[in-house]
Amino acid sequence: MTAAEQTPRVDTGTAEARTPRFDPELVQQGPEAMVRWALESFEDDVMLTSSFGGESAVMLHLVSRIIPSIRVVFIDTGYLFPETYRFMEELRQRLDLDVRVYAPQLTSARLEALHGPLWDGDPSALARYQRVTKVEPMQRALEELRPKAWLAGLRKVQTQHRAGLSHIEQQGHYTKICPILEFSDDDVHHYLKQYDLPYHPLYEQGYRSIGDVHSTRATRSGQDAREGRLLGKHRECGLHTTLAGELKGASVSQVTSANLLSSYNDVR
């Protein structure tokens, strides 16, 4: 049992609080058991994030069967594939999802007109792009929805960073839960087939890890799926690295204020 899978503590900035105890045996019982634990522990104070990417139907179906009223946060960078928007709408209707869309405060047209293609610049420019289009909208979602727990469909096989995650971790006020962390690609395929769920429309064309149009490429047979994402050396968009690091030991309002200042001082 890792330290993160012991009883996590929440730093409220005042009194210390504890989340309900997470029994590591739940991991052996499967993803459904972890989602039920989230429901029993946090009731309606839970949210799910989804990119509506290649295999997103797995987590959306798994979680919505157990928590039908869950709030699904979708970050719309303004640069997603048309197929992604249509896929989101298809799954929203089919699974009766409560999708909450959060977009950057700078439109894509304004951002690009004033600052050019930041995603195609040096690592500093890419980091600024990710902060404005992804991290800040996510912070706003957390600030407005104020969940106690955050469910995410991260899997260990996706990136080196994700390989080191635990099924449950504390990030600031939030308990982050990754029910399908151990899922292999075969597990994902089996689940989709079992419940007659679709892959993203571009998946069969080789787009297995799908983000913005300018940072997503089709991959060939034998290539790692994340090789199709031009996201810097860590192959992460910032939501589960930059934001995670900033939330540790900080209150939401402090993080949001600091990052808004950074975003608009750098990209305005």
LUMDO-168721 format. One record per residue (C-alpha): residue number from 1; x, y, z. Coordinates in Angstrom, 2 decimals, m for minus. Example, Ala and Ser with C-alpha at 12.3 -4.5 7.8 and 13.67 -1.06 7.14 Angstrom:
% LUMDO-168721
+-----+---------+---------+---------+
:   i :      xx :      yy :      zz :
+-----+---------+---------+---------+
:   1 :   12.30 :   m4.50 :    7.80 :
:   2 :   13.67 :   m1.06 :    7.14 :
+-----+---------+---------+---------+
This chain:
% LUMDO-168721
+-----+---------+---------+---------+
:   i :      xx :      yy :      zz :
+-----+---------+---------+---------+
:   1 :    0.00 :    0.00 :    0.00 :
:   2 :    1.48 :    3.35 :   m1.01 :
:   3 :    1.37 :    6.44 :    1.15 :
:   4 :   m1.16 :    7.95 :   m1.21 :
:   5 :   m3.50 :    5.00 :   m0.69 :
:   6 :   m3.52 :    5.40 :    3.07 :
:   7 :   m6.01 :    7.76 :    4.69 :
:   8 :   m5.29 :   11.03 :    2.88 :
:   9 :   m5.34 :   14.41 :    4.61 :
:  10 :   m6.91 :   17.56 :    3.24 :
:  11 :   m5.05 :   20.83 :    3.75 :
:  12 :   m7.82 :   23.39 :    4.31 :
:  13 :   m5.49 :   26.16 :    5.39 :
:  14 :   m7.14 :   26.10 :    8.85 :
:  15 :   m8.15 :   22.94 :   10.65 :
:  16 :   m6.94 :   19.59 :    9.44 :
:  17 :   m9.60 :   17.34 :    7.92 :
:  18 :   m9.68 :   13.74 :    6.81 :
:  19 :  m11.36 :   12.09 :    3.88 :
:  20 :  m13.10 :    8.76 :    4.46 :
:  21 :  m10.67 :    5.87 :    4.71 :
:  22 :   m9.88 :    4.19 :    1.42 :
:  23 :   m9.44 :    0.42 :    1.76 :
:  24 :   m6.79 :   m0.77 :   m0.75 :
:  25 :   m8.82 :   m3.97 :   m1.10 :
:  26 :  m11.23 :   m1.93 :   m3.22 :
:  27 :   m8.60 :   m1.84 :   m5.96 :
:  28 :   m8.75 :   m5.65 :   m6.16 :
:  29 :  m12.54 :   m5.50 :   m6.34 :
:  30 :  m12.38 :   m3.43 :   m9.52 :
:  31 :  m13.18 :    0.05 :  m10.82 :
:  32 :  m16.89 :   m0.17 :   m9.97 :
:  33 :  m16.05 :   m0.68 :   m6.29 :
:  34 :  m13.89 :    2.45 :   m6.28 :
:  35 :  m16.64 :    4.51 :   m7.90 :
:  36 :  m19.18 :    3.23 :   m5.36 :
:  37 :  m16.75 :    4.18 :   m2.59 :
:  38 :  m16.60 :    7.70 :   m4.05 :
:  39 :  m20.40 :    7.91 :   m4.06 :
:  40 :  m20.75 :    6.58 :   m0.51 :
:  41 :  m17.97 :    8.82 :    0.77 :
:  42 :  m18.71 :   12.11 :   m0.99 :
:  43 :  m22.32 :   11.78 :   m2.20 :
:  44 :  m23.03 :   14.58 :   m4.70 :
:  45 :  m19.73 :   16.38 :   m4.08 :
:  46 :  m18.01 :   14.54 :   m6.94 :
:  47 :  m17.11 :   15.44 :  m10.49 :
:  48 :  m15.67 :   13.60 :  m13.48 :
:  49 :  m13.35 :   15.12 :  m16.05 :
:  50 :  m13.42 :   13.89 :  m19.64 :
:  51 :  m11.68 :   14.94 :  m22.84 :
:  52 :  m14.21 :   12.95 :  m24.89 :
:  53 :  m11.17 :   11.46 :  m26.56 :
:  54 :  m10.36 :    8.08 :  m28.06 :
:  55 :  m11.54 :    5.79 :  m25.25 :
:  56 :  m13.49 :    8.22 :  m23.05 :
:  57 :  m16.72 :    6.25 :  m23.33 :
:  58 :  m15.30 :    3.72 :  m20.84 :
:  59 :  m15.11 :    6.09 :  m17.85 :
:  60 :  m18.24 :    8.00 :  m18.83 :
:  61 :  m20.28 :    4.79 :  m18.95 :
:  62 :  m18.65 :    3.21 :  m15.89 :
:  63 :  m19.19 :    6.24 :  m13.66 :
:  64 :  m22.59 :    7.39 :  m14.91 :
:  65 :  m24.09 :    3.92 :  m14.28 :
:  66 :  m23.22 :    4.29 :  m10.59 :
:  67 :  m23.50 :    8.07 :  m10.18 :
:  68 :  m26.09 :    9.16 :  m12.80 :
:  69 :  m26.12 :   12.77 :  m11.57 :
:  70 :  m22.35 :   13.25 :  m11.71 :
:  71 :  m21.10 :   16.53 :  m13.17 :
:  72 :  m18.86 :   15.91 :  m16.18 :
:  73 :  m16.33 :   18.68 :  m16.81 :
:  74 :  m15.27 :   19.13 :  m20.43 :
:  75 :  m12.50 :   21.63 :  m21.20 :
:  76 :  m13.14 :   23.19 :  m24.62 :
:  77 :   m9.84 :   24.75 :  m25.70 :
:  78 :  m11.41 :   26.13 :  m28.88 :
:  79 :   m9.06 :   23.99 :  m30.96 :
:  80 :  m10.69 :   20.58 :  m30.74 :
:  81 :  m11.57 :   18.42 :  m33.74 :
:  82 :  m15.13 :   18.84 :  m35.07 :
:  83 :  m15.51 :   15.09 :  m34.49 :
:  84 :  m14.77 :   15.62 :  m30.79 :
:  85 :  m17.60 :   18.09 :  m30.35 :
:  86 :  m19.98 :   15.75 :  m32.14 :
:  87 :  m18.73 :   12.76 :  m30.11 :
:  88 :  m19.34 :   14.69 :  m26.89 :
:  89 :  m22.90 :   15.45 :  m27.96 :
:  90 :  m23.52 :   11.82 :  m28.98 :
:  91 :  m22.34 :   10.47 :  m25.62 :
:  92 :  m24.09 :   13.24 :  m23.67 :
:  93 :  m27.42 :   12.19 :  m25.14 :
:  94 :  m26.84 :    8.44 :  m25.10 :
:  95 :  m25.63 :    8.31 :  m21.47 :
:  96 :  m27.77 :   11.24 :  m20.27 :
:  97 :  m24.70 :   13.11 :  m19.00 :
:  98 :  m24.64 :   16.40 :  m17.12 :
:  99 :  m21.80 :   17.96 :  m19.13 :
: 100 :  m20.35 :   21.25 :  m17.89 :
: 101 :  m18.30 :   22.97 :  m20.60 :
: 102 :  m15.48 :   25.30 :  m19.55 :
: 103 :  m13.60 :   27.37 :  m22.13 :
: 104 :  m10.66 :   29.81 :  m21.93 :
: 105 :  m11.45 :   33.44 :  m21.15 :
: 106 :   m9.50 :   34.35 :  m24.29 :
: 107 :  m11.13 :   33.07 :  m27.47 :
: 108 :   m8.95 :   31.05 :  m29.82 :
: 109 :   m9.25 :   33.75 :  m32.48 :
: 110 :   m8.09 :   36.48 :  m30.14 :
: 111 :   m5.33 :   34.38 :  m28.64 :
: 112 :   m3.91 :   33.45 :  m32.02 :
: 113 :   m4.32 :   36.92 :  m33.55 :
: 114 :   m2.45 :   38.59 :  m30.70 :
: 115 :    0.18 :   35.98 :  m29.89 :
: 116 :    0.43 :   33.59 :  m32.79 :
: 117 :    0.65 :   29.79 :  m32.48 :
: 118 :    1.96 :   29.50 :  m28.91 :
: 119 :    1.60 :   25.71 :  m29.13 :
: 120 :    4.27 :   25.71 :  m31.83 :
: 121 :    6.80 :   27.73 :  m29.85 :
: 122 :    9.48 :   26.90 :  m27.29 :
: 123 :    8.64 :   25.06 :  m24.04 :
: 124 :    7.82 :   28.36 :  m22.33 :
: 125 :    5.33 :   29.32 :  m25.03 :
: 126 :    3.76 :   25.84 :  m24.92 :
: 127 :    3.40 :   26.10 :  m21.14 :
: 128 :    1.67 :   29.48 :  m21.51 :
: 129 :   m0.67 :   28.01 :  m24.11 :
: 130 :   m1.58 :   25.09 :  m21.86 :
: 131 :   m2.15 :   27.38 :  m18.88 :
: 132 :   m4.51 :   29.71 :  m20.77 :
: 133 :   m6.48 :   27.08 :  m22.70 :
: 134 :   m6.55 :   24.17 :  m20.25 :
: 135 :   m5.29 :   24.83 :  m16.73 :
: 136 :   m7.16 :   28.09 :  m16.05 :
: 137 :  m10.55 :   26.78 :  m17.27 :
: 138 :  m10.05 :   23.70 :  m15.09 :
: 139 :   m9.24 :   25.86 :  m12.08 :
: 140 :  m12.43 :   27.83 :  m12.74 :
: 141 :  m14.43 :   24.60 :  m12.86 :
: 142 :  m13.00 :   23.53 :   m9.50 :
: 143 :  m13.69 :   26.96 :   m8.03 :
: 144 :  m17.31 :   27.02 :   m9.21 :
: 145 :  m18.27 :   23.37 :   m8.67 :
: 146 :  m16.24 :   22.91 :   m5.46 :
: 147 :  m16.18 :   19.09 :   m5.53 :
: 148 :  m14.65 :   17.11 :   m2.72 :
: 149 :  m13.63 :   14.34 :   m5.09 :
: 150 :  m12.45 :   14.33 :   m8.70 :
: 151 :  m12.74 :   11.18 :  m10.81 :
: 152 :  m10.37 :   10.86 :  m13.80 :
: 153 :   m9.82 :    8.17 :  m16.43 :
: 154 :   m6.02 :    8.18 :  m16.26 :
: 155 :   m4.24 :    4.90 :  m17.01 :
: 156 :   m0.70 :    3.85 :  m16.12 :
: 157 :    0.13 :    2.67 :  m19.64 :
: 158 :   m0.50 :    6.13 :  m21.11 :
: 159 :    2.55 :    8.12 :  m19.93 :
: 160 :    5.53 :    7.84 :  m17.63 :
: 161 :    3.94 :   10.38 :  m15.27 :
: 162 :    0.72 :    8.38 :  m15.03 :
: 163 :    2.63 :    5.16 :  m14.42 :
: 164 :    3.67 :    6.60 :  m11.06 :
: 165 :    0.17 :    7.59 :   m9.90 :
: 166 :   m1.87 :    5.93 :   m7.16 :
: 167 :   m5.56 :    5.09 :   m7.36 :
: 168 :   m6.32 :    7.81 :   m4.83 :
: 169 :   m4.30 :   10.95 :   m4.16 :
: 170 :   m4.87 :   14.19 :   m2.32 :
: 171 :   m4.53 :   17.42 :   m4.32 :
: 172 :   m5.26 :   20.44 :   m2.17 :
: 173 :   m8.91 :   20.19 :   m1.10 :
: 174 :   m9.63 :   17.42 :   m3.60 :
: 175 :   m9.46 :   13.67 :   m3.43 :
: 176 :   m8.49 :   12.52 :   m6.92 :
: 177 :   m9.63 :    9.01 :   m7.81 :
: 178 :   m8.44 :    6.99 :  m10.83 :
: 179 :  m10.62 :    3.84 :  m11.02 :
: 180 :   m9.23 :    2.46 :  m14.30 :
: 181 :   m5.58 :    3.22 :  m13.56 :
: 182 :   m4.60 :   m0.44 :  m14.14 :
: 183 :   m6.62 :   m0.88 :  m17.34 :
: 184 :   m4.61 :   m2.12 :  m20.32 :
: 185 :   m5.54 :   m1.30 :  m23.91 :
: 186 :   m7.11 :   m4.77 :  m24.11 :
: 187 :   m9.18 :   m4.05 :  m21.00 :
: 188 :  m10.46 :   m0.87 :  m22.62 :
: 189 :  m11.34 :   m2.69 :  m25.85 :
: 190 :  m13.13 :   m5.46 :  m23.95 :
: 191 :  m15.18 :   m2.96 :  m21.93 :
: 192 :  m16.24 :   m1.00 :  m25.02 :
: 193 :  m17.21 :   m4.20 :  m26.81 :
: 194 :  m19.08 :   m5.61 :  m23.79 :
: 195 :  m21.30 :   m2.54 :  m23.52 :
: 196 :  m21.46 :   m1.73 :  m27.24 :
: 197 :  m19.76 :    1.63 :  m26.74 :
: 198 :  m17.93 :    3.59 :  m29.45 :
: 199 :  m14.36 :    4.75 :  m29.77 :
: 200 :  m13.89 :    8.36 :  m30.86 :
: 201 :  m14.72 :    8.65 :  m34.61 :
: 202 :  m11.06 :    9.37 :  m35.44 :
: 203 :   m9.72 :    6.39 :  m33.52 :
: 204 :   m9.86 :    3.98 :  m36.44 :
: 205 :   m7.86 :    6.47 :  m38.52 :
: 206 :   m4.92 :    6.13 :  m36.15 :
: 207 :   m5.79 :    9.00 :  m33.80 :
: 208 :   m5.63 :    7.10 :  m30.53 :
: 209 :   m4.75 :    9.96 :  m28.17 :
: 210 :   m6.85 :   12.92 :  m29.23 :
: 211 :   m6.50 :   16.55 :  m28.17 :
: 212 :   m6.24 :   19.80 :  m30.11 :
: 213 :   m6.10 :   19.69 :  m33.90 :
: 214 :   m2.64 :   21.27 :  m34.01 :
: 215 :   m1.06 :   18.94 :  m31.47 :
: 216 :   m2.58 :   15.59 :  m32.48 :
: 217 :   m1.21 :   13.25 :  m35.11 :
: 218 :   m2.21 :    9.80 :  m36.30 :
: 219 :    0.11 :    7.00 :  m35.15 :
: 220 :    1.28 :    3.94 :  m37.02 :
: 221 :    1.01 :    0.34 :  m35.91 :
: 222 :    3.55 :   m0.34 :  m33.18 :
: 223 :    3.82 :    3.28 :  m32.07 :
: 224 :    2.83 :    4.39 :  m28.58 :
: 225 :   m0.52 :    6.21 :  m28.65 :
: 226 :    0.93 :    9.29 :  m26.92 :
: 227 :    3.50 :    9.69 :  m29.70 :
: 228 :    0.63 :   11.29 :  m31.56 :
: 229 :    0.44 :   14.13 :  m29.05 :
: 230 :    2.80 :   17.11 :  m29.40 :
: 231 :    2.70 :   18.19 :  m25.77 :
: 232 :    6.34 :   18.54 :  m24.81 :
: 233 :    8.63 :   15.92 :  m23.34 :
: 234 :    6.15 :   14.75 :  m20.68 :
: 235 :    3.30 :   14.24 :  m23.18 :
: 236 :    0.92 :   15.89 :  m20.70 :
: 237 :   m1.41 :   18.85 :  m21.28 :
: 238 :   m0.91 :   20.30 :  m17.79 :
: 239 :   m4.21 :   19.30 :  m16.17 :
: 240 :   m2.67 :   16.36 :  m14.36 :
: 241 :    0.86 :   17.75 :  m13.88 :
: 242 :    0.98 :   21.55 :  m13.69 :
: 243 :   m2.36 :   21.88 :  m11.93 :
: 244 :   m1.72 :   18.90 :   m9.65 :
: 245 :    1.55 :   20.40 :   m8.46 :
: 246 :    0.03 :   23.81 :   m7.80 :
: 247 :   m2.92 :   22.42 :   m5.86 :
: 248 :   m0.76 :   20.63 :   m3.31 :
: 249 :   m0.70 :   22.67 :   m0.15 :
: 250 :   m2.58 :   25.62 :   m1.68 :
: 251 :   m6.15 :   26.80 :   m1.45 :
: 252 :   m8.19 :   27.00 :   m4.64 :
: 253 :   m8.59 :   30.76 :   m4.46 :
: 254 :   m4.86 :   31.30 :   m3.99 :
: 255 :   m3.99 :   29.04 :   m6.91 :
: 256 :   m6.63 :   30.56 :   m9.17 :
: 257 :   m5.60 :   34.14 :   m8.42 :
: 258 :   m1.92 :   33.44 :   m8.93 :
: 259 :   m2.44 :   31.61 :  m12.19 :
: 260 :   m4.85 :   34.17 :  m13.59 :
: 261 :   m2.23 :   36.84 :  m13.01 :
: 262 :    0.39 :   34.69 :  m14.68 :
: 263 :   m1.86 :   33.89 :  m17.62 :
: 264 :   m2.88 :   37.42 :  m18.39 :
: 265 :    0.50 :   38.99 :  m17.74 :
: 266 :    2.10 :   36.53 :  m20.15 :
: 267 :   m0.68 :   36.27 :  m22.72 :
: 268 :   m2.76 :   39.39 :  m23.08 :
+-----+---------+---------+---------+
